Amino acid sequence: MYTGPNWQAQNGNPCSSCFAPERKEGMILTHMRGVLCALALAVFPGFTKADVIFSDFGPGNTYSCCLDWGIGLHIPPFSTVSAMAFTPSSNFDLSQINLGITWVGNTNSVNVSLETDSAGLPGTTIESWTLTNLPPVGSTNLIETISPVSTIELRAWQQYWIAAAGVGDASAVWNWNIVGATGAYAQSDGGSFVLNQGTLGAFDVLGAPVPEPSSFWLLGTVVIGLALWWHRQAHSKPLRSRLWPRAANTKLP
């Protein structure tokens, strides 16, 4: 029996060049997967990239060569700790921190810590890192990069601090930014931190956006809906027999 384009047109199929039912069903499933993937990327943008939470570097991670805040025994006999503040505008999972810190003399190492805020000053340490082999003082674009060992969520509109202290007799500096960024910074010479406002040391903070709870509900609802729809299709008449009833019931010679 002939079942070409003319047969299709004569038996109620208005399309003389339609794909076979099997291909139609496969295309529907492909589109479903595409929609689900697109929705997931829209709901979870952090899966694709890290956003800049804060940055005061110049082009190419540049910073001042000669203006800075002291770290460690920069001005003996005081051992200075310098801390810079930043505030995320949304919830983020911390990815990395880049710093414009350079070495002046003695031990080439500093301790860097991410701190909570306590009454406008550095508070409790969230995580700390030890940096060694810092670039020499006078550098203008060599940076130190640190990454969290475990997940650290930075909350929207909460102030955080990055503090740098010398290791042993280390003398280092936190170079100023060259883009005119100012804000809260704090320093300690062995006692309590003193809050100041002025030029910030050069640094940036990167992180992956954390989806809002409503986004999880939205994606979950869509996934459950698709699962229920597919379950119903799997336990009912084949998809091709509903879309092309005449073709599905026709026996080919």
C-alpha positions in Angstrom: 0.0 0.0 0.0 1.3 3.5 -0.9 1.8 5.8 2.0 3.7 8.7 0.4 2.8 12.5 0.6 -0.4 12.1 -1.5 -1.7 9.4 0.9 -0.9 11.6 3.9 -2.8 14.5 2.4 -5.8 12.3 1.4 -6.0 10.7 4.9 -6.3 13.8 7.0 -2.6 14.8 7.4 -2.4 18.4 6.2 1.4 18.4 6.0 2.8 16.6 3.0 6.4 17.0 4.3 6.0 16.2 8.0 8.7 14.2 9.8 7.9 10.7 10.8 6.1 10.3 14.1 9.2 8.9 15.8 11.2 12.0 14.9 8.4 14.2 16.1 8.4 12.5 19.5 12.1 12.8 19.7 12.0 16.5 18.8 9.5 17.1 21.6 11.7 15.4 24.1 14.7 17.4 22.9 12.8 20.6 23.3 11.7 19.6 26.8 15.3 19.0 27.8 16.3 22.3 26.3 13.7 24.2 28.2 14.7 22.6 31.5 18.4 23.3 30.9 17.6 27.0 30.0 15.5 27.3 33.1 18.2 25.8 35.3 20.8 28.3 33.9 18.4 31.2 34.5 17.7 30.1 38.1 21.3 29.2 38.9 23.5 31.7 37.1 26.3 31.0 39.5 26.9 27.7 37.8 28.2 29.5 34.7 30.5 32.2 36.1 31.8 34.0 39.1 30.7 37.6 39.7 32.7 40.5 41.0 31.5 41.2 44.5 34.0 44.0 45.0 37.0 45.3 43.1 39.2 48.5 43.2 42.0 47.3 40.9 42.8 49.3 37.9 43.0 47.9 34.4 45.1 44.7 34.4 44.9 44.4 38.2 47.1 47.5 38.6 47.6 49.3 41.9 49.9 52.1 43.3 53.6 51.4 43.4 54.4 53.7 46.2 51.4 54.5 48.4 50.3 51.9 50.8 49.2 50.7 54.3 51.8 49.0 56.5 51.7 45.3 57.5 53.8 43.7 60.1 57.1 45.5 61.1 56.7 48.1 58.4 57.3 50.8 61.1 59.2 49.1 63.9 58.7 48.3 66.7 55.0 48.1 66.0 53.5 45.1 64.3 50.6 46.4 62.3 47.5 44.6 61.1 45.6 46.4 58.3 42.1 45.5 57.4 39.8 46.6 54.5 36.0 46.4 54.5 33.6 45.4 51.8 29.8 44.8 51.6 28.1 42.3 49.1 25.0 43.6 47.4 23.5 40.0 47.1 24.2 36.6 48.6 27.3 34.9 47.2 29.4 31.8 47.7 33.0 33.1 47.9 35.2 32.0 45.0 38.4 33.8 45.5 40.1 37.0 46.9 42.9 38.8 45.0 45.2 41.2 46.9 47.7 43.8 46.0 50.2 43.1 48.9 53.9 43.4 48.4 57.0 42.4 50.5 59.4 45.0 52.0 61.9 42.9 54.0 62.7 40.2 56.6 60.3 37.2 56.5 58.4 37.1 53.2 55.1 36.0 54.5 51.8 37.4 55.8 48.6 36.0 57.3 45.4 37.0 55.6 41.9 36.4 57.2 38.3 37.0 56.3 36.5 38.5 59.2 32.9 39.1 60.2 32.0 42.6 61.3 31.6 43.5 65.0 30.3 47.0 65.7 31.9 48.4 62.6 35.3 46.7 63.2 36.9 43.3 62.3 35.3 40.6 64.5 35.4 36.8 64.2 37.7 35.0 61.8 35.8 33.0 59.1 38.9 31.6 57.4 42.6 32.4 57.3 45.4 31.8 54.8 49.2 32.2 54.9 50.8 33.8 51.9 54.5 33.4 51.1 56.8 34.6 48.3 55.1 38.0 48.0 56.1 40.2 45.0 58.7 42.9 45.9 57.6 46.4 46.9 57.3 48.6 43.9 55.3 46.1 41.9 52.2 47.5 40.3 50.2 44.5 39.0 51.4 41.3 40.7 48.6 40.0 42.9 48.2 37.3 45.5 45.2 34.9 45.1 43.5 33.0 47.8 40.5 30.6 47.7 38.3 29.2 50.5 38.8 25.6 51.6 35.1 25.1 52.3 32.0 26.9 51.2 31.7 30.4 52.6 28.4 32.3 52.0 28.6 36.0 52.1 25.3 37.6 53.0 23.8 40.6 51.3 24.4 44.0 52.9 26.5 42.6 55.7 29.9 44.1 56.1 33.0 41.9 56.0 36.7 42.5 56.5 39.9 41.3 55.0 42.8 41.6 57.4 46.5 41.2 56.8 49.2 40.7 59.5 52.9 40.0 59.2 54.4 36.6 60.0 57.2 36.9 62.5 59.4 39.8 61.6 57.8 40.3 58.2 57.6 43.8 56.8 55.0 44.2 54.0 52.6 46.7 52.6 49.0 46.7 51.2 49.3 48.9 48.1 46.7 51.5 47.6 44.2 51.3 44.7 44.6 53.8 41.8 40.9 54.2 40.9 40.0 56.5 43.8 38.1 53.9 45.9 37.6 55.0 49.5 35.9 53.4 52.4 36.3 51.9 55.8 39.6 50.5 56.9 40.9 49.5 60.3 44.4 49.2 61.8 45.9 47.7 64.9 49.4 48.0 66.4 48.9 45.1 68.8 45.8 46.4 70.6 42.3 47.1 69.5 41.4 48.0 65.9 41.0 51.7 65.2 38.4 52.6 62.5 39.3 55.0 59.7 37.9 56.3 56.4 40.2 56.7 53.5 41.8 55.2 50.4 41.5 51.4 50.4 44.2 48.9 49.7 43.9 47.2 46.3 41.8 44.0 46.3 38.9 42.2 44.8 36.4 39.6 45.9 34.7 37.1 43.5 31.8 34.8 44.1 29.0 32.7 42.7 25.5 34.2 43.2 23.3 32.1 45.6 19.7 31.6 44.2 16.9 32.8 46.3 14.6 30.1 47.9 11.8 31.1 45.5 14.1 30.0 42.6 14.4 26.5 44.1 10.6 26.3 44.4 10.2 27.4 40.8 12.6 24.9 39.4 11.3 22.1 41.6 7.7 22.8 40.4 8.7 22.7 36.8 10.7 19.4 37.2 7.8 17.8 39.1 5.3 18.9 36.4 7.4 17.5 33.6 7.9 14.3 35.5 4.2 13.9 36.0 3.5 14.7 32.4 6.0 12.1 31.2 4.6 9.5 33.6 1.1 10.0 32.2 2.4 9.6 28.6 4.3 6.5 29.5 1.1 4.8 30.9 -1.3 5.9 28.2 -1.6 5.5 24.4 1.7 6.1 22.6 2.3 9.7 21.7 2.5 9.0 18.0 -1.0 7.3 18.1 -2.6 10.4 19.5 -0.8 12.9 17.2 -1.1 10.8 14.0 -4.0 8.3 14.7 -4.5 7.4 11.0 -0.8 6.8 10.4 -0.4 4.8 13.6 -3.3 2.5 12.7 -2.2 1.9 9.1 -0.5 -1.4 8.3 2.2 -1.1 5.8 2.6 -3.9 3.2 
